[in-house]
Amino acid sequence: MKTIFDKTKIKNLKLKNRLFRSATWEALADESGHFDDEIYRIYDELAAGGVGCIISGFTSVSDNDRYFGGMARLSNDGLIAEHTRLTDIVHRNDIPIIAQLALGEYQNKEISELTDSDIGNIREMFIKAADRAVLAGYDGIQIHAAHGFFLSRFISPAHNRSANPEQLIIDIAKAVSARHPDLHITIKINSSDFMYGGLDENGSMRICLACAPYLDSIEVSGNGTSVGGIRPGVNEAYFKRFALPLAENVDIPVILVGGHRSIDNMNNVLNEGGIEYLSMSRPLIREPDLIDRWQRGERSPAKCVSCNMCYRTPAHKCIFRLRGDTKRNMRLQSRPLLDSPSEPSELA
Ligand SMILES: Cc1cc2nc3c(=O)[nH]c(=O)nc-3n(C[C@H](O)[C@H](O)[C@H](O)COP(=O)(O)O)c2cc1C
């Protein structure tokens, strides 16, 4: 029987439980990628809260990427010192941290307009950002190929009809692992784009199988990433349908994100098949110490109501935490469903 509290190891990652913090964009960097000090406080609180491993918010590999406001970057050496400060803070709590490397847009070009030289350039940007992540003390990198970001579009038939679009991801992963054999290399990928003509589950499975030999784990997500109105025991683990067969077909651990809220459901997911790890974002915005709370024996489900207001607040804080748990908010919290906004920013 697996449980969320098992201590495990994947390659260089020593994990005190099976729970990852899934990448969460804090929008706390200026246009050049320099951090606001608030980011250090957020990661300190998270690292002290008991999660097994933290994946950073998306971190652009390019200086000129303006895809979303407040993007962190590892696009030049001048940013390494601030990331080193961040990883030091996390490591003080003996927690590993992975940099999610992302590209939103490349010179405003559509995928169909890219030349071979553009693609070579993009590959190099990822490889160099990974070098900087190592210098900054990250324990791994995550290649962000989900949620409509550049690599997600690159592997989607809605944007790219070439025969083996996954080759770019493979080339990045191969080059990074040749340079840094001890670094954990993972990917976040859509199980489906959930759009007509986009990447579907068959296509995603094919790409995962092709990339797996060059990776140390795969995190399964999908477009419409942060589904609203999750209720414990009712509609948790909403990308499980894809992650289960994937876990049967690859030799590396599968991490499943999306809607984990209760210990029982999470343990059930782990024991239904080969899924080894679960990752969470919104519950840890609401309760950065959620895992510690559970480990202390306070086992009620995550307080997050999946209202998705965290996408709209400064520093993507939980609105309930910002306002304090007033009586009115406690009433709101107990309502089964809150409308979830559907803005492009939800595709982080
Ligand atoms: C405020 C916010 C920021 C997010 N930023 C990122 C991000 O930087 N990269 C990413 O891959 N996913 C991002 N996500 C998606 C989450 O990692 C996660 O896949 C999704 O919210 C579902 O998991 P949950 O139910 O545990 O929140 C973000 C989600 C939220 C709420």
PDBQT file of the ligand as one rigid body, heavy atoms in Angstrom, charges set to zero:
ROOT
HETATM    1  C1  LIG A 401      -2.243  31.208  -9.372  1.00  0.00    +0.000 C 
HETATM    2  C2  LIG A 401      -1.821  30.018 -10.178  1.00  0.00    +0.000 A 
HETATM    3  C3  LIG A 401      -0.636  30.057 -10.888  1.00  0.00    +0.000 A 
HETATM    4  C4  LIG A 401      -0.235  28.957 -11.643  1.00  0.00    +0.000 A 
HETATM    5  N1  LIG A 401       0.980  28.983 -12.276  1.00  0.00    +0.000 NA
HETATM    6  C5  LIG A 401       1.408  27.899 -12.958  1.00  0.00    +0.000 A 
HETATM    7  C6  LIG A 401       2.705  27.875 -13.515  1.00  0.00    +0.000 A 
HETATM    8  O1  LIG A 401       3.509  28.791 -13.357  1.00  0.00    +0.000 OA
HETATM    9  N2  LIG A 401       3.048  26.787 -14.243  1.00  0.00    +0.000 N 
HETATM   10  C7  LIG A 401       2.215  25.716 -14.390  1.00  0.00    +0.000 A 
HETATM   11  O2  LIG A 401       2.590  24.733 -15.037  1.00  0.00    +0.000 OA
HETATM   12  N3  LIG A 401       0.998  25.688 -13.824  1.00  0.00    +0.000 NA
HETATM   13  C8  LIG A 401       0.590  26.749 -13.107  1.00  0.00    +0.000 A 
HETATM   14  N4  LIG A 401      -0.617  26.713 -12.470  1.00  0.00    +0.000 N 
HETATM   15  C9  LIG A 401      -1.445  25.472 -12.541  1.00  0.00    +0.000 C 
HETATM   16  C10 LIG A 401      -1.159  24.590 -11.325  1.00  0.00    +0.000 C 
HETATM   17  O3  LIG A 401       0.195  24.182 -11.257  1.00  0.00    +0.000 OA
HETATM   18  C11 LIG A 401      -2.003  23.307 -11.340  1.00  0.00    +0.000 C 
HETATM   19  O4  LIG A 401      -1.644  22.552 -12.485  1.00  0.00    +0.000 OA
HETATM   20  C12 LIG A 401      -3.511  23.562 -11.352  1.00  0.00    +0.000 C 
HETATM   21  O5  LIG A 401      -3.867  24.678 -10.545  1.00  0.00    +0.000 OA
HETATM   22  C13 LIG A 401      -4.305  22.345 -10.850  1.00  0.00    +0.000 C 
HETATM   23  O6  LIG A 401      -3.872  21.912  -9.599  1.00  0.00    +0.000 OA
HETATM   24  P1  LIG A 401      -4.617  22.300  -8.214  1.00  0.00    +0.000 P 
HETATM   25  O7  LIG A 401      -6.005  21.759  -8.296  1.00  0.00    +0.000 OA
HETATM   26  O8  LIG A 401      -3.796  21.620  -7.162  1.00  0.00    +0.000 OA
HETATM   27  O9  LIG A 401      -4.591  23.778  -8.123  1.00  0.00    +0.000 OA
HETATM   28  C14 LIG A 401      -1.046  27.788 -11.688  1.00  0.00    +0.000 A 
HETATM   29  C15 LIG A 401      -2.231  27.750 -10.952  1.00  0.00    +0.000 A 
HETATM   30  C16 LIG A 401      -2.613  28.839 -10.197  1.00  0.00    +0.000 A 
HETATM   31  C17 LIG A 401      -3.874  28.751  -9.379  1.00  0.00    +0.000 C 
ENDROOT
TORSDOF 0
